[in-house]
Amino acid sequence: MDLGLKGKTVLITAPSQGIGRSIAKLFSKNKAKCILVSRNSSKLKTLKAQLDKNIKGNLIYSCDLKNDNELNGFLSFLNKHKCPDFVIHNIGGTLSQKSPMVEYNKWLDVINFNVGIAIKINNFLIPKMKKKNNHKIVHISSISGISYRGSAPYVCSKTFLNSYIKTLGIYLGKKNIVVSGIMPGAVFSKGGHWDAIKKSKPEIINDFLRHHHGIGRFGYPQEVAIWALYLCSKYTTPFATGAIINIDGGTN
């Protein structure tokens, strides 16, 4: 099926592994060029080499987006190139902050990681997104944003992100810029959160899946990535702006 992605350009944050990496590979297979930004320069170069086999013109930039100076450097880099057709905000995580009683500045760090970076990039790119180009912005949120299960700062930041998706989608509704989100459930990827738990506390895995995942297994990164691809395809119209889709294996 032709998704209308050939020759388009997509910006993907945190594509070094897991969901972000699967998203980049799927776009590349559909002949879309990727702009990849991550802290891990080595993994970025390896991924770019793989994508270049499908289509040339992929770009990489290594920096820590949590650092405003480095983020501004990345925005200056983007300013030298054509505005991407699509943006996939995949960056996020707990930053090892679990308690609702952590210091306020640590709350802000987690909020910035999961929402603030996306806001800063969006604020820079949206004015450049011309109406005729039918741009799309997809945010990778989490089922934690509505289940309220997990570390407090992370849960709250994803709830914030969901509200941001909705309100930004409404604001841009008539601008032909479609804003959407995906809320994955527990996804297993090498080097990821659940991989670490499997190694340190394997007894937790089966109990969690039995009680909280209807399908009885973890999701795979590609099962989430395909939805990011669809939300950027020609089949996703402005009527979908503000949509947030659960891809969670029957989480309860």
Sequence and secondary structure as in RCSB ss.txt:
>XXXX:A:sequence
MDLGLKGKTVLITAPSQGIGRSIAKLFSKNKAKCILVSRNSSKLKTLKAQLDKNIKGNLIYSCDLKNDNELNGFL
SFLNKHKCPDFVIHNIGGTLSQKSPMVEYNKWLDVINFNVGIAIKINNFLIPKMKKKNNHKIVHISSISGISYRG
SAPYVCSKTFLNSYIKTLGIYLGKKNIVVSGIMPGAVFSKGGHWDAIKKSKPEIINDFLRHHHGIGRFGYPQEVA
IWALYLCSKYTTPFATGAIINIDGGTN
>XXXX:A:secstr
   S TT EEEEES SSHHHHHHHHHHHHTT EEEEEES HHHHHHHHHHHTTT S  EEEE  TTSHHHHHHHH
HHHHTS   SEEEE     TT   TTS HHHHHHHHIIIIIHHHHHHHHHGGG  GGG  EEEEE  THHHH  S
 HHHHHHHHHHHHHHHHHHHHTTTTT EEEEEEE  B  TTSHHHHHHHH THHHHHHHHHHBTTSS B HHHHH
HHHHHHTSTT  GGGTT EEEESSSB 
